Amino acid sequence: MNKMNDKFLLRVEGLTVSFDGFKAVNDLSFYVEPNECRVIIGPNGAGKTTVLDLICGRTKATDGSVKFKGQELLEMREDQIVHAGVGRKFQTPSVYEDLTVFENLELSYPKGHGVFGALTFKRDEAVKSRIKEIAATIFLDGMLEEKAAYLSHGQKQWLEIGMLLIQDPELLMLDEPVAGMSVAERKKTAELLNRIIKDRSVIVIEHDMGFVEDIATRVTVLHQGKTLSEGSMERVQNDPKVIEVYLGH
């Protein structure tokens, strides 16, 4: 395994979680570099979403270590992990339907921690220009005054990615971001992710292999909570072990 050096933004080592004796994630290790798009694929029940839950503190690990920029995340609460620079998007978009695109982004703007930060927050020019910049990144700059309820499914997904981006995380985790999207929206989402990794790292869980090919720097194939294969998309696709798990014997 990689020796200790800090070329990695995230180091997951020996990560394990047991639910009533069943190891959903079993002694898993992987390393994410800055500006990397790591895609985690695998059959249903392989433990993919659980890995994200463990990294963001939603589920407590039984064993192992998750270090982000040298900080041990397993000892931190969910909100501390967010403040450390890790953002997480779930499968279903959780945008505020009755607010506009602008208001959704404004709500997510980092206002300093605690009640005082929220009370002294002002909608100044810096805030407005940051919101416009993010809206342009997520293809919604023409829709700032549109209520989120009227956005297409794909646009809601982009808005939620924008709500994370405005907090400027160094690691962004996305769970099946293109599920339910049209082909055109999928292409634009790939374009968006390729743009995002110029400034940060992204971990994506995905089933759509065409989309994975468009975005992945490296692919990790999970099977029964363990790494079955890892490397470029091409290497993983041609790995006999992967072919066997995906296609049967």
JODAFEN-V130302 format. One record per residue. RES is the residue in three letters. SS is DSSP state (helix for helix, strand for strand, loop for the rest). Layout:
RES:SS
RES:SS
This chain:
MET:loop
ASN:loop
LYS:loop
MET:loop
ASN:loop
ASP:loop
LYS:loop
PHE:strand
LEU:strand
LEU:strand
ARG:strand
VAL:strand
GLU:strand
GLY:strand
LEU:strand
THR:strand
VAL:strand
SER:strand
PHE:strand
ASP:loop
GLY:loop
PHE:strand
LYS:strand
ALA:strand
VAL:strand
ASN:strand
ASP:strand
LEU:strand
SER:strand
PHE:strand
TYR:strand
VAL:strand
GLU:strand
PRO:loop
ASN:loop
GLU:loop
CYS:strand
ARG:strand
VAL:strand
ILE:strand
ILE:strand
GLY:loop
PRO:loop
ASN:loop
GLY:loop
ALA:loop
GLY:loop
LYS:helix
THR:helix
THR:helix
VAL:helix
LEU:helix
ASP:helix
LEU:helix
ILE:helix
CYS:loop
GLY:loop
ARG:loop
THR:loop
LYS:loop
ALA:loop
THR:loop
ASP:strand
GLY:strand
SER:strand
VAL:strand
LYS:strand
PHE:strand
LYS:loop
GLY:loop
GLN:strand
GLU:strand
LEU:helix
LEU:helix
GLU:helix
MET:loop
ARG:loop
GLU:helix
ASP:helix
GLN:helix
ILE:helix
VAL:helix
HIS:helix
ALA:helix
GLY:loop
VAL:strand
GLY:strand
ARG:strand
LYS:strand
PHE:loop
GLN:loop
THR:loop
PRO:loop
SER:loop
VAL:loop
TYR:loop
GLU:loop
ASP:loop
LEU:loop
THR:strand
VAL:helix
PHE:helix
GLU:helix
ASN:helix
LEU:helix
GLU:helix
LEU:helix
SER:helix
TYR:loop
PRO:loop
LYS:loop
GLY:loop
HIS:loop
GLY:helix
VAL:helix
PHE:helix
GLY:helix
ALA:helix
LEU:helix
THR:loop
PHE:loop
LYS:loop
ARG:loop
ASP:loop
GLU:helix
ALA:helix
VAL:helix
LYS:helix
SER:helix
ARG:helix
ILE:helix
LYS:helix
GLU:helix
ILE:helix
ALA:helix
ALA:helix
THR:helix
ILE:loop
PHE:loop
LEU:loop
ASP:helix
GLY:helix
MET:helix
LEU:loop
GLU:loop
GLU:loop
LYS:strand
ALA:helix
ALA:helix
TYR:helix
LEU:loop
SER:loop
HIS:helix
GLY:helix
GLN:helix
LYS:helix
GLN:helix
TRP:helix
LEU:helix
GLU:helix
ILE:helix
GLY:helix
MET:helix
LEU:helix
LEU:helix
ILE:loop
GLN:loop
ASP:loop
PRO:loop
GLU:loop
LEU:strand
LEU:strand
MET:strand
LEU:strand
ASP:strand
GLU:loop
PRO:loop
VAL:loop
ALA:loop
GLY:loop
MET:loop
SER:loop
VAL:helix
ALA:helix
GLU:helix
ARG:helix
LYS:helix
LYS:helix
THR:helix
ALA:helix
GLU:helix
LEU:helix
LEU:helix
ASN:helix
ARG:helix
ILE:helix
ILE:loop
LYS:loop
ASP:loop
ARG:loop
SER:strand
VAL:strand
ILE:strand
VAL:strand
ILE:strand
GLU:loop
HIS:loop
ASP:loop
MET:helix
GLY:helix
PHE:helix
VAL:helix
GLU:helix
ASP:helix
ILE:helix
ALA:loop
THR:loop
ARG:strand
VAL:strand
THR:strand
VAL:strand
LEU:strand
HIS:strand
GLN:loop
GLY:loop
LYS:strand
THR:strand
LEU:strand
SER:strand
GLU:strand
GLY:strand
SER:loop
MET:helix
GLU:helix
ARG:helix
VAL:helix
GLN:helix
ASN:loop
ASP:loop
PRO:helix
LYS:helix
VAL:helix
ILE:helix
GLU:helix
VAL:helix
TYR:helix
LEU:helix
GLY:loop
HIS:loop
